[in-house]
Amino acid sequence: MSTEEAHDDHGHHLPAVQDWPRGFGEASWWPFVTAVGGAGIYAGAGLYVMGQDGIVGQTAGPAVFIGSIFLFLAGLYGWLYHAFVSHFWSRDASQKSASKLRWGMIAFLGSELGTFGALFAYYFFIRAGTWPPQELPHLTGSLVLANTAILIVSSLTLHWAHVAIREENHRNFVLGLAVTLLLGVIFIGGQVYEYYEFIVHSNFSITDGIFGSAFYGLTGLHGLHVSLGAVLLGIVFVRALRGQYSAERHVSVSTASMYWHFVDVVWIFLVVVLYVGAEVGA
């Protein structure tokens, strides 16, 4: 069954072009939409800095940044929906295609390591100089410790859910996904509240010197990845409620789990290096 037939039968109306360019199989606009949104996020950050210098309006940067985030998330949703949900109904998945998806996720995480590595290299560069470069706020408070515990627990609950579906325990599978998704949303809320505390009460923002740019760049990038992970888990959760997974068919659960555990490990490294490391010798 083709994807177009699957769309007709099950109401999947996300745009795709059959066999274009010719010979390359089915193409989709969603990766392009996602890439434009991702580029817009960086453009918004640049416009924000330019706005502080009066080169452009001060509202231009935040407007482009927020709009690009929504565009990026929409593109990611459409991409994953098209890649996983529509093809599910064709019932022609094989071990070979599942292996390709897993290796695709591994390659994607490898590129993400490069992205985070560039920002960490910038932080290590400024850390090797005179320290501290400015007055630092108190970073390792109870909020960051609670957020860290929440994210670690969410990895455990997701692993529990993953094991449950491999054992055909659908109740525990759905329960584990629900708890993981809830913990992820709480983590995002905690990070937003942390930003509020730093900016409003500690007068520490992204424009406060080189450490401010490194801190908000790294934590903001990680927060964006957690948000994307929550979108992934949300899609998996909705599909789980519809009974679309089994012990033999759960490749998107595996790939989403890989992504979530990745952002968990990055956060732990970030806390040790950026939060605790910044206060050592300060």
Secondary structure by P-SEA (a helix, b strand, c coil): ccaaaaaaacccccccccccccccccccaaaaaaaaaaaaaaaaaaaaaaaaacccccaaaaaaaaaaaaaaaaaaaaaaaaacccccccccccaaaaaaaaaaaaaaaaaaaaaaaaaaaaaaaaaacccccccccccccaaaaaaaaaaaaaaaaaaaaaaaaaacaaaaaaaaaaaaaaaaaaaaaaaaaaaaaaaccccccccccaaaaaaaaaaaaaaaaaaaaaaaaaaaaaaaaaccccccccaaaaaaaaaaaaaaaaaaaaaacccccccccc
